[in-house]
Amino acid sequence: MKKIIVIFGTVVGSWLGWWLGMHIGLMTAFVLSMIGTGAGMYFSRRFTEI
């Protein structure tokens, strides 16, 4: 179950970063997507360890 939550958090973080960055440009969307991926992975792993 932990892996599913981490995958879901990673996808949501990546999507949110891409959505925020697509209004500025392609590279910005890519960079924010990578940051969102890391943040989603970090926070979803922290959530599963509670």
HTML snippet that shows the backbone in 3Dmol.js (N, CA, C, O; Angstrom):
<script src="https://3Dmol.org/build/3Dmol-min.js"></script>
<div id="view" style="width:600px;height:400px;position:relative"></div>
<script>
const pdb = `
ATOM      1  N   MET A   1       0.816  -1.195   0.000  1.00  0.00           N
ATOM      2  CA  MET A   1       0.000   0.000   0.000  1.00  0.00           C
ATOM      3  C   MET A   1       0.865   1.266   0.000  1.00  0.00           C
ATOM      4  O   MET A   1       0.497   2.282  -0.589  1.00  0.00           O
ATOM      5  N   LYS A   2       2.028   1.185   0.676  1.00  0.00           N
ATOM      6  CA  LYS A   2       2.905   2.355   0.714  1.00  0.00           C
ATOM      7  C   LYS A   2       3.369   2.760  -0.680  1.00  0.00           C
ATOM      8  O   LYS A   2       3.424   3.946  -1.004  1.00  0.00           O
ATOM      9  N   LYS A   3       3.700   1.771  -1.499  1.00  0.00           N
ATOM     10  CA  LYS A   3       4.197   2.076  -2.840  1.00  0.00           C
ATOM     11  C   LYS A   3       3.128   2.741  -3.689  1.00  0.00           C
ATOM     12  O   LYS A   3       3.434   3.630  -4.484  1.00  0.00           O
ATOM     13  N   ILE A   4       1.895   2.329  -3.536  1.00  0.00           N
ATOM     14  CA  ILE A   4       0.805   2.931  -4.313  1.00  0.00           C
ATOM     15  C   ILE A   4       0.614   4.384  -3.899  1.00  0.00           C
ATOM     16  O   ILE A   4       0.403   5.248  -4.750  1.00  0.00           O
ATOM     17  N   ILE A   5       0.687   4.658  -2.607  1.00  0.00           N
ATOM     18  CA  ILE A   5       0.540   6.035  -2.134  1.00  0.00           C
ATOM     19  C   ILE A   5       1.693   6.895  -2.621  1.00  0.00           C
ATOM     20  O   ILE A   5       1.482   8.043  -3.011  1.00  0.00           O
ATOM     21  N   VAL A   6       2.911   6.359  -2.607  1.00  0.00           N
ATOM     22  CA  VAL A   6       4.069   7.121  -3.084  1.00  0.00           C
ATOM     23  C   VAL A   6       3.962   7.387  -4.576  1.00  0.00           C
ATOM     24  O   VAL A   6       4.263   8.493  -5.025  1.00  0.00           O
ATOM     25  N   ILE A   7       3.544   6.406  -5.345  1.00  0.00           N
ATOM     26  CA  ILE A   7       3.374   6.604  -6.794  1.00  0.00           C
ATOM     27  C   ILE A   7       2.296   7.655  -7.060  1.00  0.00           C
ATOM     28  O   ILE A   7       2.473   8.525  -7.913  1.00  0.00           O
ATOM     29  N   PHE A   8       1.191   7.578  -6.339  1.00  0.00           N
ATOM     30  CA  PHE A   8       0.116   8.552  -6.512  1.00  0.00           C
ATOM     31  C   PHE A   8       0.599   9.962  -6.156  1.00  0.00           C
ATOM     32  O   PHE A   8       0.316  10.913  -6.885  1.00  0.00           O
ATOM     33  N   GLY A   9       1.324  10.104  -5.041  1.00  0.00           N
ATOM     34  CA  GLY A   9       1.851  11.408  -4.643  1.00  0.00           C
ATOM     35  C   GLY A   9       2.842  11.953  -5.646  1.00  0.00           C
ATOM     36  O   GLY A   9       2.869  13.156  -5.903  1.00  0.00           O
ATOM     37  N   THR A  10       3.656  11.086  -6.214  1.00  0.00           N
ATOM     38  CA  THR A  10       4.635  11.496  -7.216  1.00  0.00           C
ATOM     39  C   THR A  10       3.943  11.994  -8.478  1.00  0.00           C
ATOM     40  O   THR A  10       4.330  13.019  -9.041  1.00  0.00           O
ATOM     41  N   VAL A  11       2.928  11.276  -8.919  1.00  0.00           N
ATOM     42  CA  VAL A  11       2.198  11.674 -10.125  1.00  0.00           C
ATOM     43  C   VAL A  11       1.470  12.996  -9.907  1.00  0.00           C
ATOM     44  O   VAL A  11       1.484  13.865 -10.779  1.00  0.00           O
ATOM     45  N   VAL A  12       0.840  13.150  -8.758  1.00  0.00           N
ATOM     46  CA  VAL A  12       0.114  14.396  -8.477  1.00  0.00           C
ATOM     47  C   VAL A  12       1.087  15.572  -8.382  1.00  0.00           C
ATOM     48  O   VAL A  12       0.806  16.647  -8.912  1.00  0.00           O
ATOM     49  N   GLY A  13       2.225  15.382  -7.715  1.00  0.00           N
ATOM     50  CA  GLY A  13       3.222  16.455  -7.630  1.00  0.00           C
ATOM     51  C   GLY A  13       3.771  16.835  -8.985  1.00  0.00           C
ATOM     52  O   GLY A  13       3.953  18.018  -9.274  1.00  0.00           O
ATOM     53  N   SER A  14       4.037  15.845  -9.821  1.00  0.00           N
ATOM     54  CA  SER A  14       4.544  16.109 -11.160  1.00  0.00           C
ATOM     55  C   SER A  14       3.505  16.842 -12.004  1.00  0.00           C
ATOM     56  O   SER A  14       3.831  17.793 -12.714  1.00  0.00           O
ATOM     57  N   TRP A  15       2.276  16.400 -11.923  1.00  0.00           N
ATOM     58  CA  TRP A  15       1.212  17.051 -12.691  1.00  0.00           C
ATOM     59  C   TRP A  15       1.013  18.489 -12.250  1.00  0.00           C
ATOM     60  O   TRP A  15       0.829  19.379 -13.080  1.00  0.00           O
ATOM     61  N   LEU A  16       1.050  18.719 -10.944  1.00  0.00           N
ATOM     62  CA  LEU A  16       0.853  20.074 -10.429  1.00  0.00           C
ATOM     63  C   LEU A  16       1.984  20.999 -10.889  1.00  0.00           C
ATOM     64  O   LEU A  16       1.741  22.141 -11.279  1.00  0.00           O
ATOM     65  N   GLY A  17       3.224  20.494 -10.837  1.00  0.00           N
ATOM     66  CA  GLY A  17       4.349  21.293 -11.321  1.00  0.00           C
ATOM     67  C   GLY A  17       4.240  21.596 -12.800  1.00  0.00           C
ATOM     68  O   GLY A  17       4.517  22.718 -13.223  1.00  0.00           O
ATOM     69  N   TRP A  18       3.841  20.617 -13.592  1.00  0.00           N
ATOM     70  CA  TRP A  18       3.681  20.842 -15.032  1.00  0.00           C
ATOM     71  C   TRP A  18       2.568  21.844 -15.294  1.00  0.00           C
ATOM     72  O   TRP A  18       2.714  22.719 -16.148  1.00  0.00           O
ATOM     73  N   TRP A  19       1.471  21.730 -14.579  1.00  0.00           N
ATOM     74  CA  TRP A  19       0.338  22.635 -14.774  1.00  0.00           C
ATOM     75  C   TRP A  19       0.720  24.070 -14.429  1.00  0.00           C
ATOM     76  O   TRP A  19       0.330  25.008 -15.124  1.00  0.00           O
ATOM     77  N   LEU A  20       1.486  24.233 -13.348  1.00  0.00           N
ATOM     78  CA  LEU A  20       1.911  25.580 -12.978  1.00  0.00           C
ATOM     79  C   LEU A  20       2.897  26.162 -13.992  1.00  0.00           C
ATOM     80  O   LEU A  20       2.836  27.353 -14.296  1.00  0.00           O
ATOM     81  N   GLY A  21       3.795  25.344 -14.514  1.00  0.00           N
ATOM     82  CA  GLY A  21       4.826  25.833 -15.417  1.00  0.00           C
ATOM     83  C   GLY A  21       4.397  25.990 -16.854  1.00  0.00           C
ATOM     84  O   GLY A  21       5.044  26.723 -17.602  1.00  0.00           O
ATOM     85  N   MET A  22       3.333  25.332 -17.271  1.00  0.00           N
ATOM     86  CA  MET A  22       2.954  25.387 -18.685  1.00  0.00           C
ATOM     87  C   MET A  22       2.459  26.765 -19.098  1.00  0.00           C
ATOM     88  O   MET A  22       2.411  27.075 -20.288  1.00  0.00           O
ATOM     89  N   HIS A  23       2.095  27.586 -18.136  1.00  0.00           N
ATOM     90  CA  HIS A  23       1.639  28.934 -18.466  1.00  0.00           C
ATOM     91  C   HIS A  23       2.808  29.846 -18.822  1.00  0.00           C
ATOM     92  O   HIS A  23       2.609  30.905 -19.417  1.00  0.00           O
ATOM     93  N   ILE A  24       4.025  29.443 -18.463  1.00  0.00           N
ATOM     94  CA  ILE A  24       5.205  30.265 -18.723  1.00  0.00           C
ATOM     95  C   ILE A  24       5.954  29.756 -19.945  1.00  0.00           C
ATOM     96  O   ILE A  24       6.267  30.531 -20.849  1.00  0.00           O
ATOM     97  N   GLY A  25       6.247  28.446 -19.980  1.00  0.00           N
ATOM     98  CA  GLY A  25       6.970  27.889 -21.113  1.00  0.00           C
ATOM     99  C   GLY A  25       7.264  26.414 -20.893  1.00  0.00           C
ATOM    100  O   GLY A  25       7.004  25.859 -19.825  1.00  0.00           O
ATOM    101  N   LEU A  26       7.812  25.796 -21.928  1.00  0.00           N
ATOM    102  CA  LEU A  26       8.054  24.356 -21.889  1.00  0.00           C
ATOM    103  C   LEU A  26       9.139  23.985 -20.879  1.00  0.00           C
ATOM    104  O   LEU A  26       8.958  23.049 -20.100  1.00  0.00           O
ATOM    105  N   MET A  27      10.265  24.705 -20.880  1.00  0.00           N
ATOM    106  CA  MET A  27      11.346  24.375 -19.944  1.00  0.00           C
ATOM    107  C   MET A  27      10.927  24.641 -18.507  1.00  0.00           C
ATOM    108  O   MET A  27      11.295  23.889 -17.605  1.00  0.00           O
ATOM    109  N   THR A  28      10.174  25.688 -18.288  1.00  0.00           N
ATOM    110  CA  THR A  28       9.686  25.977 -16.946  1.00  0.00           C
ATOM    111  C   THR A  28       8.757  24.870 -16.482  1.00  0.00           C
ATOM    112  O   THR A  28       8.812  24.459 -15.323  1.00  0.00           O
ATOM    113  N   ALA A  29       7.909  24.387 -17.370  1.00  0.00           N
ATOM    114  CA  ALA A  29       7.012  23.288 -17.026  1.00  0.00           C
ATOM    115  C   ALA A  29       7.807  22.037 -16.678  1.00  0.00           C
ATOM    116  O   ALA A  29       7.465  21.322 -15.735  1.00  0.00           O
ATOM    117  N   PHE A  30       8.862  21.772 -17.435  1.00  0.00           N
ATOM    118  CA  PHE A  30       9.693  20.598 -17.170  1.00  0.00           C
ATOM    119  C   PHE A  30      10.385  20.698 -15.814  1.00  0.00           C
ATOM    120  O   PHE A  30      10.376  19.748 -15.031  1.00  0.00           O
ATOM    121  N   VAL A  31      10.979  21.848 -15.544  1.00  0.00           N
ATOM    122  CA  VAL A  31      11.702  22.029 -14.287  1.00  0.00           C
ATOM    123  C   VAL A  31      10.745  21.958 -13.100  1.00  0.00           C
ATOM    124  O   VAL A  31      11.043  21.293 -12.107  1.00  0.00           O
ATOM    125  N   LEU A  32       9.621  22.623 -13.188  1.00  0.00           N
ATOM    126  CA  LEU A  32       8.651  22.572 -12.090  1.00  0.00           C
ATOM    127  C   LEU A  32       8.055  21.179 -11.933  1.00  0.00           C
ATOM    128  O   LEU A  32       7.689  20.780 -10.828  1.00  0.00           O
ATOM    129  N   SER A  33       7.957  20.447 -13.023  1.00  0.00           N
ATOM    130  CA  SER A  33       7.491  19.071 -12.946  1.00  0.00           C
ATOM    131  C   SER A  33       8.484  18.205 -12.179  1.00  0.00           C
ATOM    132  O   SER A  33       8.082  17.360 -11.379  1.00  0.00           O
ATOM    133  N   MET A  34       9.765  18.408 -12.415  1.00  0.00           N
ATOM    134  CA  MET A  34      10.785  17.653 -11.676  1.00  0.00           C
ATOM    135  C   MET A  34      10.774  18.020 -10.194  1.00  0.00           C
ATOM    136  O   MET A  34      10.904  17.145  -9.338  1.00  0.00           O
ATOM    137  N   ILE A  35      10.619  19.303  -9.888  1.00  0.00           N
ATOM    138  CA  ILE A  35      10.538  19.731  -8.492  1.00  0.00           C
ATOM    139  C   ILE A  35       9.281  19.153  -7.844  1.00  0.00           C
ATOM    140  O   ILE A  35       9.322  18.698  -6.701  1.00  0.00           O
ATOM    141  N   GLY A  36       8.166  19.172  -8.574  1.00  0.00           N
ATOM    142  CA  GLY A  36       6.926  18.600  -8.064  1.00  0.00           C
ATOM    143  C   GLY A  36       7.022  17.101  -7.846  1.00  0.00           C
ATOM    144  O   GLY A  36       6.430  16.567  -6.908  1.00  0.00           O
ATOM    145  N   THR A  37       7.768  16.419  -8.708  1.00  0.00           N
ATOM    146  CA  THR A  37       7.973  14.985  -8.545  1.00  0.00           C
ATOM    147  C   THR A  37       8.708  14.705  -7.236  1.00  0.00           C
ATOM    148  O   THR A  37       8.309  13.836  -6.460  1.00  0.00           O
ATOM    149  N   GLY A  38       9.776  15.447  -7.005  1.00  0.00           N
ATOM    150  CA  GLY A  38      10.529  15.262  -5.765  1.00  0.00           C
ATOM    151  C   GLY A  38       9.709  15.595  -4.533  1.00  0.00           C
ATOM    152  O   GLY A  38       9.743  14.871  -3.538  1.00  0.00           O
ATOM    153  N   ALA A  39       8.978  16.682  -4.602  1.00  0.00           N
ATOM    154  CA  ALA A  39       8.156  17.081  -3.457  1.00  0.00           C
ATOM    155  C   ALA A  39       7.035  16.080  -3.207  1.00  0.00           C
ATOM    156  O   ALA A  39       6.747  15.743  -2.058  1.00  0.00           O
ATOM    157  N   GLY A  40       6.409  15.610  -4.266  1.00  0.00           N
ATOM    158  CA  GLY A  40       5.343  14.626  -4.106  1.00  0.00           C
ATOM    159  C   GLY A  40       5.861  13.332  -3.523  1.00  0.00           C
ATOM    160  O   GLY A  40       5.201  12.712  -2.688  1.00  0.00           O
ATOM    161  N   MET A  41       7.041  12.919  -3.957  1.00  0.00           N
ATOM    162  CA  MET A  41       7.640  11.700  -3.425  1.00  0.00           C
ATOM    163  C   MET A  41       7.999  11.878  -1.945  1.00  0.00           C
ATOM    164  O   MET A  41       7.748  10.994  -1.126  1.00  0.00           O
ATOM    165  N   TYR A  42       8.581  13.015  -1.622  1.00  0.00           N
ATOM    166  CA  TYR A  42       8.992  13.275  -0.237  1.00  0.00           C
ATOM    167  C   TYR A  42       7.795  13.297   0.712  1.00  0.00           C
ATOM    168  O   TYR A  42       7.794  12.621   1.741  1.00  0.00           O
ATOM    169  N   PHE A  43       6.782  14.080   0.356  1.00  0.00           N
ATOM    170  CA  PHE A  43       5.646  14.228   1.264  1.00  0.00           C
ATOM    171  C   PHE A  43       4.783  12.974   1.332  1.00  0.00           C
ATOM    172  O   PHE A  43       4.216  12.680   2.384  1.00  0.00           O
ATOM    173  N   SER A  44       4.671  12.233   0.242  1.00  0.00           N
ATOM    174  CA  SER A  44       3.882  10.999   0.309  1.00  0.00           C
ATOM    175  C   SER A  44       4.619   9.939   1.125  1.00  0.00           C
ATOM    176  O   SER A  44       3.977   9.151   1.820  1.00  0.00           O
ATOM    177  N   ARG A  45       5.951   9.900   1.058  1.00  0.00           N
ATOM    178  CA  ARG A  45       6.709   8.957   1.905  1.00  0.00           C
ATOM    179  C   ARG A  45       6.595   9.348   3.372  1.00  0.00           C
ATOM    180  O   ARG A  45       6.465   8.485   4.239  1.00  0.00           O
ATOM    181  N   ARG A  46       6.643  10.648   3.651  1.00  0.00           N
ATOM    182  CA  ARG A  46       6.464  11.100   5.038  1.00  0.00           C
ATOM    183  C   ARG A  46       5.074  10.751   5.537  1.00  0.00           C
ATOM    184  O   ARG A  46       4.899  10.389   6.701  1.00  0.00           O
ATOM    185  N   PHE A  47       4.078  10.860   4.654  1.00  0.00           N
ATOM    186  CA  PHE A  47       2.698  10.543   5.041  1.00  0.00           C
ATOM    187  C   PHE A  47       2.548   9.059   5.369  1.00  0.00           C
ATOM    188  O   PHE A  47       1.818   8.705   6.294  1.00  0.00           O
ATOM    189  N   THR A  48       3.219   8.199   4.633  1.00  0.00           N
ATOM    190  CA  THR A  48       3.074   6.755   4.871  1.00  0.00           C
ATOM    191  C   THR A  48       3.824   6.293   6.111  1.00  0.00           C
ATOM    192  O   THR A  48       3.529   5.223   6.642  1.00  0.00           O
ATOM    193  N   GLU A  49       4.787   7.079   6.583  1.00  0.00           N
ATOM    194  CA  GLU A  49       5.553   6.675   7.762  1.00  0.00           C
ATOM    195  C   GLU A  49       4.912   7.113   9.065  1.00  0.00           C
ATOM    196  O   GLU A  49       5.416   6.780  10.138  1.00  0.00           O
ATOM    197  N   ILE A  50       3.832   7.839   8.999  1.00  0.00           N
ATOM    198  CA  ILE A  50       3.152   8.295  10.217  1.00  0.00           C
ATOM    199  C   ILE A  50       2.434   7.152  10.884  1.00  0.00           C
ATOM    200  O   ILE A  50       1.804   7.342  11.924  1.00  0.00           O
TER     201      ILE A  50
END
`;
const viewer = $3Dmol.createViewer("view");
viewer.addModel(pdb, "pdb");
viewer.setStyle({}, {cartoon: {color: "spectrum"}});
viewer.zoomTo();
viewer.render();
</script>
